[in-house]
Amino acid sequence: MELEIKLRSEKMDHFLVHQISASKQKLRETQEVQIDYLEDVMKELKGKRSPADSVSEGIQANMGKFSCE
């Protein structure tokens, strides 16, 4: 009886270690996909200018026309 309990306990330990390892691997894969997606979004955003950027650049460009020198 004690041997059976020990064997079952070892099997459960083995199963749990395997489950945890598989879960960690799946989590790593999911995080890699998320990082790739966010990097793509950042590249896309860097390529686009916001309307605020355009207004700011326009104001700066026109400031020279109205200088009081």
C-alpha positions in Angstrom: 0.0 0.0 0.0 2.8 2.5 0.9 4.6 1.6 -2.3 1.4 2.4 -4.4 1.0 5.7 -2.7 4.7 6.6 -3.3 4.4 5.6 -7.0 1.2 7.6 -7.5 2.8 10.6 -5.7 5.8 10.3 -8.0 3.6 10.1 -11.1 1.6 13.2 -10.0 4.9 15.1 -9.4 6.1 14.1 -12.8 2.8 15.1 -14.4 2.7 18.5 -12.6 6.3 19.3 -13.5 5.5 18.5 -17.1 2.3 20.6 -17.0 4.2 23.6 -15.5 6.9 23.3 -18.1 4.4 23.2 -20.9 2.5 26.1 -19.5 5.7 28.2 -19.2 6.5 27.4 -22.8 3.1 28.4 -24.0 3.3 31.6 -22.0 6.7 32.4 -23.6 5.3 31.8 -27.1 2.3 34.0 -26.4 4.5 36.8 -25.0 6.8 36.6 -28.1 3.7 37.0 -30.4 2.6 40.0 -28.3 6.0 41.6 -28.5 6.2 41.1 -32.2 2.7 42.7 -32.6 3.6 45.7 -30.4 6.9 46.2 -32.3 4.9 46.2 -35.6 2.5 48.7 -34.1 5.3 51.0 -32.9 6.9 50.9 -36.4 3.6 51.8 -38.0 3.1 54.6 -35.5 6.6 56.0 -36.1 5.9 56.1 -39.8 2.7 58.2 -39.3 2.5 61.7 -38.1 -0.3 62.8 -35.8 -2.3 65.9 -36.6 -0.8 67.6 -33.6 2.7 67.1 -35.1 1.6 68.8 -38.3 0.1 71.8 -36.5 3.2 72.1 -34.3 5.5 72.0 -37.4 3.3 74.6 -39.2 3.4 77.0 -36.2 7.2 76.6 -36.0 7.6 77.2 -39.7 5.4 80.3 -39.6 7.1 81.8 -36.5 9.9 83.1 -38.6 7.6 85.1 -40.8 6.3 87.1 -37.9 9.5 87.8 -36.1 10.0 91.4 -34.8 13.6 91.9 -35.8 
